[in-house]
Amino acid sequence: MSRNLLDVATKHEWHNIRWFRRMAPVYDIVEIFARHIREKVVSDSDLSPGARVLDMACGTGSQSIAFAKYGFSVVGVDLSPDMLARAKKKIRKGYDVTFLCQDASSIPYADSHFDLATVSFGLHDMPEGIGVAVLREMRRVTKPDGKIVIVDYDVPQNSLPAFLGHAVAKTWESKYYDRFLEVGLQHYLGEAELSAQEKENFIFANIQKVICTNRKRA
Ligand SMILES: C[S@@+](CC[C@H](N)C(=O)[O-])C[C@H]1O[C@@H](n2cnc3c(N)ncnc32)[C@H](O)[C@@H]1O
């Protein structure tokens, strides 16, 4: 990581821990609209039993738990101890899930360790350089031809849902959200040398799920 990005990461960590300390107690309200997206991410993953799944910026762990429920071996990584404390409470007997508190742009796993990596509603909550570094880290630790699944905001073509979606999201989103919408997920994917094979929209196209294949060499 460059010196400049290290400074950005340090400031971001300071901000993030405080921001999500306030958000953690109420965060799971998002499950009212996100629950069906979690299930869709799992069913589209097409994984074999026992597969290893990485959930970056896992927050309160809803996506991690959605995978663990089906018997997958899951690692969730997040910077916020408060979000992770809630995630840990969701672990049930028999779930194979580990939660790590650290920056997702550099994680202690070997190259190609995971069958699939995912990040949901995480990229818009970090500086652009860190978001790109997280996607690159996902490529590094995911097997060649493994899936990389990203769920985050999109901008609907239709201006009414775009206006309403943006107005609602602005009431709670962090300071990085505007920049994420301005450059768009495609820009992040390009910087990380990923390309979307499949895209699906939810909630009047305010949310997108993108599936990429990890085209690195073994
Ligand atoms: C909106 S929450 C999304 C949580 C979860 N993925 C979900 O789908 O509900 C964004 C999360 O990103 C985490 N985050 C932000 N920057 C991070 C980083 N550099 N490394 C790890 N986690 C990070 C925050 O702590 C927060 O829990």
The ligand as a MOL file (V3000), in Angstrom:
LIG
                    3D

  0  0  0     0  0            999 V3000
M  V30 BEGIN CTAB
M  V30 COUNTS 27 29 0 0 0
M  V30 BEGIN ATOM
M  V30 1 C -23.2930 -0.2690 5.1130 0
M  V30 2 S -22.3080 -1.3900 5.9950 0 CHG=1
M  V30 3 C -22.5880 -2.9000 5.0780 0
M  V30 4 C -22.5420 -4.1080 5.9760 0
M  V30 5 C -22.8780 -5.4310 5.3120 0
M  V30 6 N -21.9460 -5.8000 4.2850 0
M  V30 7 C -24.2640 -5.4740 4.7620 0
M  V30 8 O -24.4540 -5.9070 3.6310 0
M  V30 9 O -25.2020 -5.1150 5.4840 0 CHG=-1
M  V30 10 C -20.6750 -0.9560 5.4950 0
M  V30 11 C -19.6060 -1.6980 6.3030 0
M  V30 12 O -18.3440 -1.4720 5.6860 0
M  V30 13 C -17.3740 -1.5320 6.7280 0
M  V30 14 N -16.1240 -0.9940 6.2300 0
M  V30 15 C -15.8930 0.2490 5.7480 0
M  V30 16 N -14.6130 0.3520 5.3700 0
M  V30 17 C -14.0290 -0.8480 5.6020 0
M  V30 18 C -12.7190 -1.3590 5.3940 0
M  V30 19 N -11.7400 -0.6140 4.8680 0
M  V30 20 N -12.4670 -2.6370 5.7630 0
M  V30 21 C -13.4380 -3.4040 6.3040 0
M  V30 22 N -14.6950 -2.9700 6.5110 0
M  V30 23 C -14.9830 -1.7140 6.1650 0
M  V30 24 C -18.0340 -0.7390 7.8360 0
M  V30 25 O -17.4320 -0.9620 9.0780 0
M  V30 26 C -19.4760 -1.2380 7.7450 0
M  V30 27 O -19.7210 -2.2980 8.6260 0
M  V30 END ATOM
M  V30 BEGIN BOND
M  V30 1 1 1 2
M  V30 2 1 2 3
M  V30 3 1 2 10
M  V30 4 1 3 4
M  V30 5 1 4 5
M  V30 6 1 5 6
M  V30 7 1 5 7
M  V30 8 2 7 8
M  V30 9 1 7 9
M  V30 10 1 10 11
M  V30 11 1 11 12
M  V30 12 1 11 26
M  V30 13 1 12 13
M  V30 14 1 13 14
M  V30 15 1 13 24
M  V30 16 1 14 15
M  V30 17 1 14 23
M  V30 18 2 15 16
M  V30 19 1 16 17
M  V30 20 1 17 18
M  V30 21 2 17 23
M  V30 22 1 18 19
M  V30 23 2 18 20
M  V30 24 1 20 21
M  V30 25 2 21 22
M  V30 26 1 22 23
M  V30 27 1 24 25
M  V30 28 1 24 26
M  V30 29 1 26 27
M  V30 END BOND
M  V30 END CTAB
M  END
